[in-house]
Amino acid sequence: MTVADQGAGISSEAMTRLFSPFAQGSAEVARTYGGTGLGLTVSRELARLMGGDLTATSVEGQGATFTLCVDLPPGTPVAPEDAADTAPPAPMRRIRVLAVDDHEINRRTIALVLQPLDVDLTTASDGHIALSLLAQRAFDAVLMDVNMPGIDGNETTRRLRASGGPNAATPVIGFSAGTEADQVAACYAAGMTDWLAKPLEPKKLYDALQRAAAGPDSVERAA
């Protein structure tokens, strides 16, 4: 899908930082329209989560063109008499989720991906903050980035399991770009109950949270 405008266009200097977090075209744009400079960054991350990408081209003074490329499977028509058999499952009860990731863009992306589930979401930027939050209130599931500075996701999970606090047995869903068998095994050895590969695929994330909400008997290790 391509969207083009006939505006002022984007300078070559601004194009180099177009998808950078907290960057805007100019100070005048920031003063006039506000915003944080995260819209395009988060949009591109969402596109990449779905296996696609968001790109832009522009000639200053001649507008800009944005192209979203996502390879989606074709839908399957459902006859009215078969609708009951293919109806989606009942919505998952509203659960309390803590998402731990040291990158703000990733935390914002997770929040957007989880919007359809209407979860009660809390975020933490490192393991120390996560452990403090986990000691204060109960959660139904924890999304834990494995590779973080300071104490990583594995160490955070180990400390959580040994804490004896309200979340000592709460399901922890780890996620990382490291998909080697020994790295995944280390996550489970640290006490994680589920694991997902980065970039996170929305459906796999939804399924993992569904398993966490259903209880320990439903948690399956991702291959």
N, C-alpha and C positions, 0 to 999 in steps of 0.2 A: 504494500500500500504506500502511495506517495502523496504527500501534501505539499503544495507550493504556494508561496505568497508573492505579492508584488510590492513588498515593503522596501525599506532602505538597504536591505541586505546585511551581510556580516563581513567585517573586515578580515583580512587574512590573519592579522594578529589575534583577533577575537576567536577565529576558527580554531586556532591551536589549543585553546583552553575551553572550547565550547562545552565539552562534557566533563570538565573538571568540577569537583564539588565546591560550592560556595563561590563560584565565579559567575559574573554576569557580563553582558556585552560592554557596558560602560557605567561609570558612576551616575550618569544622567538617567540611565535606565533604572538603576537601583533606587534613585530618589523618586522617580516618577511612578514606578509600578510596584516597588517593594519586592518582597519575596526573599528567599534565602539562597537562590542559585543552585538548588538541588533538583529542580524538576526534570531537566534533561538527563541528569546523572541517574536518578532513580528510574526514569523511563527506560533508559538503555539497559540498566541492570535487570529490570523486569523482562525486557525483550530477550536478554541473554538467558534468563532463567527458563524461558520457554524454548531455548535452543535456537533463537534467532539473533537479530541485531538491529540497532537503530543508527542510521548514518545521516549526515547532512552535507550539502554542498551549497555554495553561495558565491555570487559575484557582487561585490559592493555596489550598491545603487540599483541592483536588478533583482532584488528579492532573494529568497532562500527556499531550498527544497529539502524536505525531510522524508526519508524512506524507511519504513518498517518492513523487515523481511522475517516472516515466521512460517515454518513449514508445519501446518496443522493437518491432522488426518481428516478425511471427509466425514461428514455426519451421516448417520444412518436413519432414514425415515422410519417412523413408528406408526403402525396402523392404530386407529382409535381402540380397537378391541384388545390390542396388545399393550396398551399404555400402562395398565396396572402391573403387568409383569416386569416392566422396565423402569418403573418409577424410582427416583433416587431414594436412598435411605433417609430415614428421619434425621433432621438436623442434629448434629452433635450438641449435647448440653453445653451451656456456656462454661468453659473451663478457664482456670487461672494458669497462665503460662508466663514463665520467666525466660527471656531470650538473652543470652550472654554472647557478645561479640565486641571486639575492640574497635571495629570500624563503624562509624556512624552511618555510612551509606548502607552497609549490610543490615544494621538494625532497622533503619527506615524501610528498606526493601522487605524485610521480614514482616514488618507491621502492615505494609500494603498487601502482601500476599495473604496474610491472615485475616484481612478485613471481611471476606465473605463468611468466615466462621464466627465472627462476632465474639472473639475470645477476650477475656480480661487480661490484657498484655502489659507486662512490666519488662523493662530492659535494663541491662547492666553492661558497662563498658570494660569490665575486667573481672577476674576471679575473686578478688578481695571484696569488691562491691557486691558481687553475686552471693557470696557466703554471708555477708551482712544481711542482705535482703532475705535470704533463705532461713536465717535464724529468727526473723521477725514475724513472718506470716507463712501460712501453708500455700503451696502451689500444687496444681494437678500434674504439671509437666514442666521440664526444664529443657530448653534448646541450648546446647553447649558447643560453642566453637572450640575445636580441639587446639588449634595453634594460636595462642595469645601470648603477648609479652608478660613478664612477671611470673605468675603461676598459670600454667596452661590449663586447658580443659580437663585433662586427665588428673592432674594434681588437685584441681578444684573439686572434681567428682570424688576423689579419694577422701578429701577432707570433709566433704558433705556426708559421705557414708559413715565416717567415723564420728560425726558430730553428736549423734543422739538427739538432734533437734527435730522440729516438726516436719522437715523434708528429708530426713535421713533415708527413707525408703521411696521417695518420689521418683517416678520414671525420669531418666535423663537421656535425651536424644542427642547424641553427638553428631557433629558434621565437620567435614574437613575435605581439602583437596587431595590429601594423601590417601590413596586407595589401595596401597600395598597391603597384603594380607597381615603382615606383622603389625602394621600401624593400626589397622582395624581391630586386630586381636588385643592390642594394648588398650584400646578404648573400653572394650568389654572387661578386660582385666582390672581396669580402674574402677569399675562399677557402673558403667553406662548400660542401659537396657536396650538401646536401639542405636542405629547409626545410619547417616545419610551422606552421600557424596556431594561435594560442591562442584558446580553451582547447584543450589537447591532446586529441585523440580517441585512445583506447587503440589501436584497430585501425590507425590511420594511423601511430602511434608504433611499433607492432610491425612494420609493413611497412617503415618507414624503417630500423629496426635490422636487419631481415632483409636489406635491400639493402646496408647497410654491412658486414654480416658476410660477404656473398657476394662482395664485392670491387668495385672501381671500375666494372666493366662493368655492374653491376646498379643503380648509383645513378641515379635518375631525378629530375629536378627537379620538385617539386610545383608545380602550377599555382595 
